[in-house]
């Protein structure tokens, strides 16, 4: 199926059909809905606006704690800038061997594309990341000007690191020199020009998100907060995702 990118905002790569499927149902999250990540939001918005204006922009790696808004930030960018030509293509880690073909197919189009790789990480024995490296940098052909990679991960360096990897690290003239194994693993994350780190919320920040989600709540706020904190304890997380899950839990019971 050929996608009409004039009217389609996003597509998902389906490797079994070797084609893109147009996204029909969208998360309506907006940039204003993402609390506690103002610095990360401002950086990625600035980078994306530069990209849309045809100015130099950087591939971005959003890494850190689970449920802190990394994926939601990319979705919110699409909602904010789709009308000015931004498009998003999501590809799964297991399909990265197809990435170069996807990029080739969109490189001459007038729209600006973000290739979105969500929850990206690799085990030590995986090699699919090499396909991503060649698109980011490292090929004889420069990446097209209308394509950027935005990836999210819980790992800063993306590839699993083993204790044995550090055995090849030496100190020469006071400077740290990594062994070949470590250099290979670091080289993938280094190709992302923009690193944005996301950290766990404090209790106060978690309750701020709860209050935002319950902005029309006219009951006992202290009772609501107690229930929200108890729910967070059962999840061992005070993330925005937990706050949204608590809202669904509360509404289901009340």
N, C-alpha and C positions, 0 to 999 in steps of 0.2 A: 504494500500500500504506500503510495506517494503522499507525503504530507504537504499540505498547502501552508507554508509558514507565514503567509500573509494573515491568516485567520487563526492559526494554531499557536498557542503560547508555549506548550511543552510537549515532549515526547519521551517515551520510555523504550529502551532498546530491548527487543525480544530475540535472543540469539537463535532459538530453535527455528524461528521464521526468518531469521536474518533480515529483520526489518524494524522500523520504528513504529510504535503505536501511539497515536495522539492521545494525550491525557484528556479525559472528559470531566472528571470531578476533581476540584481543587480544594486544598486547605485554604481557608480564607484569612489566615493569620496576617496581621498587619505589623509594620515596623513598630508602631506605638504600643503594640501588645507585648513586646519583649522587654521585660524589666530586668534591671541588674546587670545588663551587658552593654551599657551605653558606649563605652570605649570601643569595644569590638564592633558594635553596630556602626558607629561613626566611621571607623577605618574601612569597613567593607563597603559601606555606602559610597564613601569617597572614591574608593578603587573602582567600583562598578560604574559610577558616573563618569570617571575618566575613560573607562572602556567604551561607554556608550557615545562619548564625544569623539572617539577615535584617537584619544591620547594614550601614551604608554600606561599600561596597567599590569598588575601582577597576578599570577596564579596564586590561589589562597588555600592555606591549610588551616582549618578550624579544628583545634584539638583540645581535649580536656574531659572533664567529668561528664558523666552520662546525664541526659535529661536537662541540660543547661541552655538549650536554645540554639545549638549549632545548626541543625537541619532546618529548624523553623526560620532562622535568619535567611537562609537561601530561598525558602519558599516565600517569605515576606518580600524579598527583593524582586522576585518575579511578579508578585501582585502589584508592587509599586511601579515597576518600570516596563511592564509588558507593552503598554501603549506607546512607549518611546522606542520600541524595537528590540527589547530584551527577550530572548528565548532560552529555555532550559532543556537539556537532554540528560536524562538520568541513565546511568549505566552501572550494572552490578560489577563487583570486583571480579567475579568469575568470567565475565565477558570482555575483559580488557584486551584480549587478543583481537577483538573487532574494532577497537577504538580508532586506529588509524584509518580504517575504511569509512567510519562515520565522519571523521574530520574531513577526509577528502571530499565527501558528498556535500558538505555544507560550506566549504571554504570559499566558494565563489558567490554565496548568497548575500543579500544586502543586510540581513538581520545580524545581530550580535548574539553569539551563543555562549552560554555557560554549560560546560560539561560537568554534571554533578555526580560525584562519587560519594555515596553516603556510607558511613560506618566502615571506612577503609582501613584495613590492616592486613598484614601478611605474616605467615609463620616462616620460620627460618628456612624451610626447605621449598618454599614457593618461589616461582620465578615470574609470575604474571606481572609483577610490578615493573619489569623491564619494558613492557609495552607502554606503560604510563610514562616512564622516563624518556622514551624517545619522542613522545608528543610534547612533553613539558620543555625539554631541551635535549640535545644530544644527537639529533639526526642531522644529516647533511643538508636537509631542507628546513628552513625556518618555519616555526608554527604560523598558521594563518592569523592575520590581524583581527579577524572577527570571532576568534575562539579563545576562551579561557577555561582553565580547570579550577573548580572549587570542590574541595574534598573535606569531609569531616572524619574524625577519628578519635578514639580514646588514647591513642599512642602518639607521642610527639614525633617519633622517628619512623612510624608506620610499620617497620619491619621488626619482628620480635628479636630481642637481644639476649644472648646467652652469656653466662659468666665466662665461659671459655673464650668468647670473642675478645675479651680484654687482655688475653695473654700476649697478644702481639703489640700492645701499646708500649712505647718507649718514650723516655724524656731525653731530648737531645738539645744541649745548650740551653737548658731551662724551658724548652718548649715541648708541648705534648705532640707526639706523632702516633697516629692511629695505625693499626695493622690493616692489612688488605680487607679482612672480613668486616671490620667496623666501617672502613671507608666506603665499602660497597653499600652498606645499609644506610649510612648517613647521606649518601649521594642522592637518594630519592627525595627525602624531605628538603634537602638543600635546593632542589629545583623549584620549590614553592617560594616565590619572592615575598609573600606576605604570610606570616604566622600569627594567628590569633588564638590566645589561650583562654579557656573557660574553666572557672573554678567553682567548687561547691558553694551553695548559698549558706548564709548565716540564717539563724532562726528568724531574725527580723526581716531579712529579705524575702524569705519564704512566706511569711505572713503578709508582707506587702503585696506579693503576687496573689495570695488568697483574697485579700481585700479588693484587688483589681478585678478578679474574676467574679467576686460577689458584690459588685458595686451597687446593685439594686436590692441588696439584702437589708431588711428593716427589722431583723430580730436582734437577739442578744449576741453582740460581737465577741464578748469574752467566751461565751459557750462555743461559738463558731471557731475561735482560735484554739480552744482546748481540743476540740474534735480534730482540727487540722493538724495539730502537733501530734496527737495520738496516732492519726493515720500515717503521718510521716515516719513515726517510730516503727510501725509495722512494715514500712517499705525500706527502712534504713536509708532514706534519702529525703532531702528538703528541696528538691529541684522544681523547676517550673512544670515539668511533666507530672511530678507527684501532685502538685497543686491542682492541675487540670483533672487528674484522676480522682482527687478528693472531691472536686466539684461534682463530678458525675456520681460519685458515691453518695454525697450529701443529697443531691437532687433525687436520687433513686429512693432514698429513705424518707425524704420529707416532701 
